């Protein structure tokens, strides 16, 4: 597992660091964490939302 930062951005941005096997897995984990809280009130509809995944250099 490697560390990744994931930013979900719309009007506001939410960034988290997760450990995942690859970028696809990191994005999936971040979305699960994002949806677990009540963050939707700060974001527009999904079509305007962007996701950025970056592996953290060890």
N, C-alpha and C positions, 0 to 999 in steps of 0.2 A: 504494500500500500504506500502511496506517495501523497504528499500534501499538495492540495490545490486551493486556490482562492476562486470563488465564484461570485460574480456580481450580477444581480437581477435588477435591471434599471428600467424605469419608466419616468414619471414625473419626479420621483425620488429614487434613491438607490439603496439596495440592501446587499451587503457583502458578508460572506462567511468563509471560513476556512474549513475544509473537510479533508479526510484521508480517503483515498479511493484508488482503485487499480488503474484507471485511465480517465481521460477527460469526459467521456460519455457517462461513466459511472459517477464522477464528481458532480456533473450537472443533475443527474437523477437524484442523488442524495441531497443536494442543495434545494431542489424543488420540494422534496418531501419535508425538509426543515422549514422552508418558506411557507408552505401550505399548512403546517401544523399550528402556526400562530395566526392571529387575526391581522394580517398585514394587507389584505386585499383593499381595505379602505383607502390606502395611500397610493394605489396603483390604478391605472386606466384599464381598458379592456386588454386581453391577452395579446391581441395583434400588434399593439404598440410597445410591447415589452421586449427588451433585448436581454440576452444572457452572454456573459463573457467568462470563460474558464481559462485559468492560467496555472500551469504547474509551478510550484514554488521551488526555487533552486535549493538544493540541500547543502 
